[in-house]
């Protein structure tokens, strides 16, 4: 009986949600274990445990230690993409999980057993929650160009250094050439590889200039927007791109007990909308749901102008205080004299006051609830419901 009641309170897609969260959590644990086992493997001189003991060459065991740590960091990135619901993150994680399992086996260490088991265990959960990760990874032209420039410069430096390997002290193969390019373009420059001819010096100078420029552009174009989005989400503020694109939206001013149902209804109807509220906790929750929100006093002109009230389809004012609603309505009416403004009145006696402040329609939840309770008790139909919702009395 208790179990049935508990299931009634759970959302209809609770199994789907649980599977999704388990998949993300397991993927993150795999990423952390991959880094940890990789670091442990790097520090071990000999390995004497594991199903492949004696069959895996030492050089392979040492190599998978470094690559295991690298794969772990890549898994962290793919898990973050999973958490955002990106399909690219799902594919990346699905590819990396077998890699981490294989690396765990090749490490030939008892420390790698949990990594192998967890990697294999995560795959079914990831496959079961495939439909959950349906968001597309969108990159603009600038980001694509920046990524291409970074890859192009690394390729230029690697193949160029390899072609000029006779003019360098320490470059014998492509790995040495890539290592030289990476430490040169990133301005680390250990000094273990150096040019010995004028041609090699000029080439190194070009790698330094192009490498620094490509790294700077790539970080600004690829990482910058993610940092800006995260800061905006933490502060509960709309990004510039969200502000510019918003149009014909419903502008919700203030935050109260009625705001959550309003937001849910707007989200369900796929209606474009934004929220202006001074409640930072509420703004953070809304931002977590990827709802555009501006943290500011909704009775001030600046945040309403920032939210493009002049382009709004309608304005909804619903806080827990009628006095704050009245000030917000006055400001909204001044900035958008031709926009419909709908407000909720906590006290039914304040309905005329809110109408005089500029609201086109004022709804009293208490009055509406009373009407519905009585009609339900008397068994009446809902033919007059709309008139009672917007009625003046």
Steps between C-alpha positions, in 0.01 A plus 500: 500500500779738593689405184198578283460842661868571451476413130207740464722788613780408263506651147383277217852482356675422830661183361640698210634770732660248735667316212634826360645621828655162571665505155648846559618410850661174387672676210646756740624223731664327203673826409636545851612137528672524161701800617585341835605161359698675227695702755559189713620311194744776413657476845530117503827340394376142476162336472430146618122473509220475248353255248756599236808476723801398297333556163501880477839660428633744758510782246127453436425504872695824540329656198145421613579668830544833326218443252271381780536829684443688173190293421370574849522873442326457164229302681451790742432726202259253340320456835450875526353489150275213615379707792393768253310240296723531193487219246870558421580428865304174479695382196833607650428317827384188316830494307718572803347236730641199305831685478520541878410131547773388258753732659409359842569147375831599338616669819517148654438627852260410779423873527346488153235238576238754620565712189438207264186385680354851530573580136314190381215560747447857380443410136149344545382801701634733233325306225173491696498879540597581141187700423560729797810649339351667195643853508721599211844651547485826309822679405497831320730594212750672730533195723543266203763731352685524832504122542615455143777756548624323812508160330656651188783667690580179688508308172716770339749489786508121522553422134723802449726405791514141377595617151777716652605238757859508378512868604383429856676341790268233640235440230515146360136410435147645479447467876807713565374752242156519662658535845718786374200673341285466810755637748601776258152622408391486864812706596619233747828444316701253710806561284571131441439544127660794323552626143852478360462685170364839397216332312402304813516818710263683265268199499499490881417871514201442271379213720525721809302786343235284335475263795447771761246674277307178430497400868375843602229510233389143573472561874307822443264352243452147634543527877390861544130449417482199733649704785265790426203264491600341830548837668169621362332185626657537845400865524161429349538743211411475137789488255532763229398249233185408692409865539546578133303200375200534731191631325120465523550354845298498819680706762446374856576769758567404859508165671241360739295192572322529166817536294593131487162393352525789255851395394396135467201595285709721274771236466241231418346717229846566347435872534799731499525676835738661749491574871613810689537451874714622788487156664848354437407151620203486266714639217757225547231231490354650184845521342556132576194436285654719226226760541612856412501707819626841606582557867378848578208694642208453257362841598810672355512613140848370412438124536168531313673680215776238505235228467354686201157567644422699187525176299303291749177331407356546849608584855411287803547644851471250785677545833382450858454872566236711332694819574802372309271388222353848475844663466603242243179553301553879501852459360394242242206713384725803462753308286243301303170688483353271234595161650243289689586475869356221713543502875409285801355659814586344835219695663175525302446852633806616306361397161370852418831653610703277273265579214545872563878443501470380140420128501261391226394186686528425872438150632452419866613143574299498824185616322556255216560216744178579684298497179650166393442337841136603509438397138662163562290446815180585314593281203482788251679498167776745401308696240535826693857443621664747266257778599568442869877504446501842334190641669513835671296388804 
